[in-house]
Amino acid sequence: MFLGKELVTTLKYRLNKGCSNNQTEQTVAKAPEALEETDIEEISPRTAAIITDSKISLVSIMNVKIRSYLIEELRK
């Protein structure tokens, strides 16, 4: 994660071997949670830009019929 141009933390996750490619790409849902927990000077309101080239994730987020846990977390 960057604060301005400064790298303040790096996120790494170990996924279950059974995860699909789509589930792996949707772990971006962890980023806002990590932003809240990161010990940096208080910035209010905190905003984040999440950049992805995962078309399946973007389409899934916009499809209200998809109710998987990770997609719901991305919507939040």
Wavefront OBJ file of the C-alpha trace (Angstrom):
o trace
v 0.000 0.000 0.000
v 1.177 3.469 -0.810
v 0.608 6.689 1.066
v 1.170 9.260 -1.624
v 4.315 7.966 -3.330
v 5.670 6.223 -0.228
v 5.295 2.456 0.142
v 3.995 1.938 3.690
v 3.180 -1.770 3.707
v 3.019 -4.842 1.505
v 0.215 -7.365 1.720
v 0.850 -11.084 1.242
v -1.639 -13.918 1.595
v -1.314 -17.672 1.351
v -4.325 -19.176 -0.356
v -5.792 -22.627 -0.147
v -4.560 -24.909 -2.938
v -8.190 -25.430 -3.951
v -8.788 -21.750 -4.787
v -9.902 -20.984 -8.304
v -8.270 -18.295 -10.405
v -11.359 -16.113 -9.854
v -11.154 -16.500 -6.061
v -7.474 -15.615 -6.164
v -8.155 -12.438 -8.140
v -10.948 -11.491 -5.736
v -8.661 -11.441 -2.706
v -8.360 -7.744 -3.514
v -11.300 -7.539 -1.085
v -8.718 -7.772 1.689
v -7.183 -4.413 0.765
v -9.750 -2.073 2.399
v -9.680 -4.188 5.570
v -5.900 -3.963 5.658
v -6.095 -0.208 5.094
v -8.204 0.155 8.237
v -5.768 -1.936 10.280
v -2.530 -0.383 9.002
v -0.757 1.732 11.577
v -0.282 5.007 9.706
v -1.010 8.545 10.719
v -4.736 9.133 10.926
v -6.118 10.251 7.626
v -9.792 11.057 7.562
v -11.601 10.139 5.467
v -9.441 7.284 4.221
v -9.829 6.582 0.556
v -8.348 3.859 -1.584
v -7.959 3.160 -5.261
v -7.983 -0.510 -6.126
v -6.698 -1.254 -9.598
v -7.324 -4.576 -11.292
v -7.222 -6.016 -14.776
v -9.528 -8.860 -13.752
v -12.554 -8.537 -15.995
v -14.288 -11.443 -14.238
v -13.990 -9.644 -10.883
v -15.335 -6.377 -12.280
v -18.258 -8.102 -14.018
v -19.017 -10.095 -10.851
v -19.083 -6.946 -8.707
v -21.600 -5.330 -11.051
v -23.836 -8.432 -11.265
v -26.206 -8.163 -8.287
v -27.232 -11.815 -8.684
v -23.780 -13.000 -7.613
v -23.765 -13.351 -3.835
v -20.442 -15.076 -3.083
v -18.652 -14.014 0.075
v -15.684 -12.414 -1.701
v -17.881 -10.471 -4.119
v -20.032 -9.206 -1.250
v -16.869 -8.062 0.543
v -15.698 -6.233 -2.592
v -19.020 -4.437 -2.831
v -18.766 -3.244 0.770
l 1 2 3 4 5 6 7 8 9 10 11 12 13 14 15 16 17 18 19 20 21 22 23 24 25 26 27 28 29 30 31 32 33 34 35 36 37 38 39 40 41 42 43 44 45 46 47 48 49 50 51 52 53 54 55 56 57 58 59 60 61 62 63 64 65 66 67 68 69 70 71 72 73 74 75 76
